[in-house]
Amino acid sequence: MTRIRTTHVGSLPRSQEVADLLFARERGEALDEAAYAAVMREATQAVVARQKATGIDIPSDGETSKISYATYIKDRLTGFEGDSPRRAPADLKEYPSFLERLAKSGGTPSYRRPCCVGPIAVKDTKPLETDLATMREALAAAGYAEGFLNAASPGVIALFQPSTWHRSLDAYMEDVAEAMRGEYEAIVGAGLILQIDAPDLGLGRHMMYADASDADFVRRAEVHVEILNRALRNVPADRVRMHICWGNYEGPHTRDIPLEAILSTLLKAKPRALLFEASNPRHAHEWTAWARTTIPDDYVLIPGCLDSTTNFVEHPELVAQRIERFVTIVGAERVIASTDCGFGTFAGFGAVDPEIAWAKLRALVEGAEIASRRLSGAA
């Protein structure tokens, strides 16, 4: 029987206890380290077990131990201190009343984004080692044969945490890439799938390159990809997947660069699988761009079949239809159903209610089952 597998982008809702501990650590409060470790271990086991019960085929640790998908690196690399000025996406700036409403409603998370103020090097490998051991233990306990861990791309680290020390953005990203290389290699070396989170290749257009033309952004994105590829030089391409998005927030997204404009650049990245937004109202139509593109024979599409910014629970039939669009392009063996983005991008913050997030993931699984039955000719 043809079977469509399921996964997601990585972050899942954290419990209040986990979020409170992460923010306490962020504030520099004294913590009972043994108790802290026990909570993170138990929470990781619980989130992996719930993915198993929901029917997700390729799980993550939910990014349980991370306060966010990019700023966690301050605890692992030297050179990061203080905070960085906030830059609103260009689309939100065009609608200032909506931007103000988001800020007043708590619609934008508040957490520290340290600047790079000095030389970058590996500071502490223990957080990564703990994540690897905890994830492997959780996979075994839940009966999983494989799972993935997220790691930030050099470009997205630079997007949220600019450098005041480096002579140029490229020099900064190159230093970050070399420092992150060990993390990338360790995740794969532990037998896990590495997911590179690279919103800089989408969101970067209307944030760090908001004043550039689309053509100029594509040229800069090529540089981001080249630097990432050098960081992945020792990692097998089929053990890495990459996530790109245009920002996991409800907003107009009228300044998003079209997928088709960056698609050839994305295909130059070493990872042989791509997770991308394919369900939200600004990008759902772009599945046709893949049909107009020459896709390498070893390339796997992991389209978002759920919107991660709305509390609507997609009907499984809609999920199945979304899956089938991509199957017609590359075949069922090269499609994995996923989510547009994460459900817990920042600890303690999420547009989607935690229980609704799990209901949406169950709809993803049911939709994949419907598509699988139809592809196999079953009733």
C-alpha positions in Angstrom: 0.0 0.0 0.0 1.2 3.5 -0.8 1.6 5.4 2.4 2.1 9.1 2.9 4.2 9.8 6.0 3.6 12.7 8.4 5.9 15.1 10.3 5.8 18.8 11.4 8.2 21.7 11.5 9.5 21.1 15.0 8.2 23.3 17.8 5.2 22.2 19.8 3.4 23.8 22.7 5.4 23.7 25.9 3.7 23.2 29.3 3.5 26.2 31.6 6.0 24.6 33.9 8.5 24.2 31.0 7.9 27.8 29.9 8.3 29.2 33.4 11.6 27.4 33.8 13.0 28.5 30.4 12.2 32.2 31.2 13.6 31.9 34.7 16.8 30.7 33.2 16.6 33.5 30.7 16.4 36.0 33.6 19.5 34.4 35.2 17.6 33.2 38.3 19.2 30.4 40.4 17.7 27.1 39.6 17.9 23.5 41.0 19.7 22.0 38.0 18.7 18.4 38.8 15.0 19.4 39.0 15.3 21.5 35.9 16.8 18.6 33.9 14.1 16.2 35.2 11.3 18.5 34.0 12.9 18.9 30.6 13.4 15.1 30.3 9.9 14.3 31.3 8.4 16.9 29.1 10.4 15.7 26.1 9.3 12.1 26.7 5.7 13.3 27.0 5.7 15.3 23.8 7.3 12.5 21.8 4.8 10.0 23.2 1.9 12.2 22.3 3.2 12.5 18.7 3.3 8.7 18.6 -0.3 8.5 19.9 -1.4 11.1 17.4 0.1 9.1 14.5 3.0 11.4 13.5 5.6 9.4 11.7 8.7 11.6 12.1 8.7 13.4 15.4 10.8 16.0 17.1 11.5 16.9 20.7 9.1 19.8 20.3 12.0 22.1 20.9 11.2 21.6 24.6 14.5 22.9 25.9 14.7 25.9 23.7 13.2 29.3 24.4 13.1 30.0 20.7 14.4 28.4 17.5 17.2 30.9 16.9 18.2 32.7 20.1 19.0 29.4 21.9 22.5 29.6 20.4 23.6 32.3 22.9 23.9 29.5 25.5 26.1 27.4 23.2 28.4 30.0 21.4 30.6 32.8 22.7 30.2 36.4 21.6 26.6 37.0 22.3 25.4 39.5 25.0 22.7 42.0 25.8 19.8 42.5 23.5 19.1 43.5 19.9 16.7 46.2 18.5 13.4 44.8 17.2 12.7 45.1 13.5 9.0 44.7 12.5 8.4 42.9 9.2 7.7 45.3 6.3 4.2 44.1 5.8 3.2 45.0 9.3 4.8 48.4 9.0 2.4 49.1 6.2 -0.5 48.5 8.5 0.6 50.3 11.7 -2.8 50.1 13.4 -2.7 46.3 13.1 0.9 46.3 14.3 -0.1 48.3 17.3 -3.0 46.0 18.0 -0.7 43.0 18.0 1.7 44.7 20.4 -1.1 45.7 22.8 -2.7 42.2 22.7 0.5 40.4 23.5 0.5 39.1 19.9 4.3 39.5 19.7 6.5 37.5 22.1 9.0 39.3 24.4 12.3 37.6 24.9 16.0 38.5 24.7 17.8 38.5 21.4 21.5 39.0 22.2 23.8 40.9 19.8 27.0 39.5 18.6 29.6 41.7 20.3 32.8 39.6 20.0 34.5 36.5 18.5 32.3 33.5 18.0 33.4 30.0 19.2 31.8 27.0 20.8 31.2 27.8 24.5 29.4 24.8 25.9 28.5 21.5 24.2 26.5 20.2 27.2 23.1 21.6 26.2 23.4 19.9 22.8 24.6 16.7 24.3 21.7 16.7 26.7 19.2 17.4 23.9 20.6 14.5 21.9 20.6 12.0 24.8 17.1 13.1 25.9 15.7 12.8 22.4 17.2 9.4 21.8 15.8 8.1 25.1 12.3 9.6 24.3 12.3 8.0 20.8 13.2 4.6 22.2 10.5 4.9 25.0 7.8 5.8 22.4 8.9 3.1 19.9 10.1 5.4 17.2 12.9 4.3 14.8 13.7 7.9 13.7 13.2 11.5 14.6 14.6 14.9 13.9 16.1 17.8 15.8 16.1 21.5 14.7 19.1 23.7 14.4 19.2 27.4 13.3 20.8 28.3 10.0 23.6 30.9 10.0 21.3 33.3 8.2 18.4 33.2 10.6 20.8 33.7 13.6 22.1 36.8 11.8 18.5 37.9 11.1 17.4 38.1 14.7 20.8 38.7 16.3 22.9 41.2 14.3 26.6 41.7 14.9 28.2 44.9 16.0 31.6 43.3 16.0 32.1 41.9 12.4 33.3 43.9 9.5 30.5 42.6 7.2 27.3 40.5 7.3 29.0 37.8 5.2 32.0 37.6 7.6 29.5 37.3 10.5 27.5 34.5 8.9 30.7 32.6 8.0 31.8 32.7 11.6 28.4 31.5 12.8 28.4 28.8 10.2 31.8 27.4 11.3 30.7 27.5 15.0 27.4 25.8 14.2 29.0 23.1 12.1 29.7 21.0 15.1 26.0 21.0 16.2 24.9 20.1 12.7 27.3 17.2 12.5 26.6 16.0 16.1 22.8 15.7 15.4 23.4 13.5 12.3 26.1 11.6 14.1 23.6 10.7 16.8 21.5 9.0 14.2 18.9 11.8 14.0 17.6 13.8 11.0 19.0 17.3 11.1 16.4 20.0 10.3 17.9 23.4 9.3 15.6 26.2 10.1 16.2 28.9 7.5 13.4 31.5 7.5 16.1 34.0 6.4 15.5 32.6 2.9 11.8 33.8 3.0 11.2 36.1 6.0 14.6 37.7 5.4 13.2 39.4 2.4 10.9 41.7 4.3 13.0 42.0 7.4 16.8 42.1 7.0 16.6 43.0 3.3 13.3 45.0 3.4 14.9 47.9 1.4 16.3 45.6 -1.4 14.7 44.7 -4.6 13.6 41.1 -5.2 16.5 40.5 -7.5 19.0 41.8 -4.9 17.4 39.6 -2.3 17.8 36.6 -4.4 21.5 37.4 -4.9 21.8 37.7 -1.1 19.9 34.4 -0.6 22.4 32.7 -2.8 25.2 33.8 -0.4 23.2 32.5 2.5 22.9 29.2 0.8 26.6 29.0 -0.1 27.5 29.7 3.5 25.1 27.1 4.8 26.4 24.5 2.4 29.9 25.0 3.7 28.7 24.4 7.2 27.1 21.2 6.1 30.1 19.9 4.1 30.6 16.9 6.3 26.9 15.9 6.6 25.2 13.5 4.1 22.6 15.5 2.1 19.9 12.8 2.6 20.2 13.2 6.4 19.3 16.9 6.3 16.0 18.7 5.6 15.5 22.5 5.5 12.6 24.6 6.6 11.8 28.0 5.0 8.9 30.3 5.8 7.8 33.9 5.4 7.2 34.4 9.1 4.9 32.4 11.4 2.5 35.2 12.3 -0.9 36.3 11.3 -0.6 39.4 9.2 -1.1 40.7 5.7 2.1 39.1 4.3 1.8 41.4 1.3 5.5 41.9 1.2 6.4 38.2 1.0 8.6 37.3 -1.9 6.9 34.7 -4.2 8.1 31.1 -3.8 8.9 30.9 -7.5 11.4 33.8 -7.3 13.5 31.9 -4.8 12.9 28.3 -5.7 16.0 27.8 -7.9 18.1 29.2 -5.0 16.4 26.8 -2.4 17.2 23.8 -4.6 20.9 24.7 -4.5 21.0 24.1 -0.7 22.5 20.8 0.3 19.5 19.4 2.2 17.6 17.1 0.0 14.2 17.8 1.6 12.3 21.0 2.0 9.6 22.0 4.4 7.6 25.0 3.1 4.4 26.9 3.7 1.6 25.6 1.3 -1.6 26.2 3.3 -1.9 29.8 4.4 -3.9 32.2 2.2 -0.7 33.9 0.9 1.1 30.8 -0.3 -1.4 28.0 -0.8 -1.6 28.7 -4.5 2.1 28.3 -5.0 2.0 24.5 -5.4 1.8 25.2 -9.1 5.3 26.7 -9.0 6.7 23.2 -8.3 5.0 21.9 -11.4 6.9 24.4 -13.5 10.2 23.6 -11.9 12.8 20.9 -12.7 13.1 19.1 -9.4 16.1 16.8 -8.7 15.2 13.1 -8.7 16.4 12.8 -5.1 14.5 15.8 -3.7 11.7 15.3 -1.2 8.8 17.8 -0.8 7.4 18.3 2.7 4.6 20.8 2.2 2.7 22.5 4.9 -0.8 21.0 4.9 -1.9 22.8 8.0 -1.9 26.6 8.7 0.0 27.2 11.9 -1.5 30.6 12.7 -5.2 29.8 12.8 -7.3 27.8 15.3 -9.4 26.4 12.4 -8.9 22.6 12.4 -8.5 21.7 8.8 -10.8 19.0 7.5 -8.9 15.8 6.8 -10.3 15.8 3.2 -8.7 19.2 2.6 -5.4 17.9 3.9 -5.7 14.9 1.6 -6.3 17.2 -1.4 -3.3 19.3 -0.5 -1.1 16.2 -0.3 -2.4 14.9 -3.6 -1.4 18.1 -5.4 2.3 17.4 -4.6 2.0 13.7 -5.3 1.0 14.5 -8.9 4.3 16.4 -9.3 6.9 14.2 -7.7 5.2 10.9 -6.7 4.0 9.6 -3.3 7.4 8.3 -2.3 8.8 11.9 -2.3 6.0 13.7 -0.4 5.8 13.9 3.4 2.9 15.8 4.9 3.8 18.5 7.4 2.7 21.9 8.9 3.3 25.4 7.6 5.4 26.2 10.6 5.7 25.4 14.3 3.0 25.6 16.9 5.4 26.8 19.7 7.9 29.0 17.9 8.6 30.8 21.2 8.2 29.2 24.6 4.9 30.2 26.2 3.7 31.9 23.0 1.5 30.5 20.2 -1.4 31.7 18.1 -2.9 28.3 18.2 -4.4 26.9 21.4 -2.2 23.9 22.5 -5.1 21.4 22.4 -6.2 22.7 19.1 -2.6 22.3 17.8 -2.8 18.6 18.6 -6.3 18.3 17.0 -4.8 19.9 13.8 -1.9 17.3 13.9 -4.5 14.5 14.2 -6.3 16.0 11.1 -2.9 15.9 9.3 -2.6 12.2 10.1 -6.2 11.5 9.0 -5.7 13.4 5.8 -2.6 11.5 5.0 -4.5 8.2 5.6 -7.2 9.3 3.2 -4.6 10.3 0.5 -2.8 7.0 1.0 -6.0 4.9 0.6 -6.8 6.8 -2.6 -3.3 6.4 -4.0 -3.5 2.7 -3.4 -6.8 2.4 -5.0 -8.5 1.3 -1.8 -12.1 2.3 -1.0 
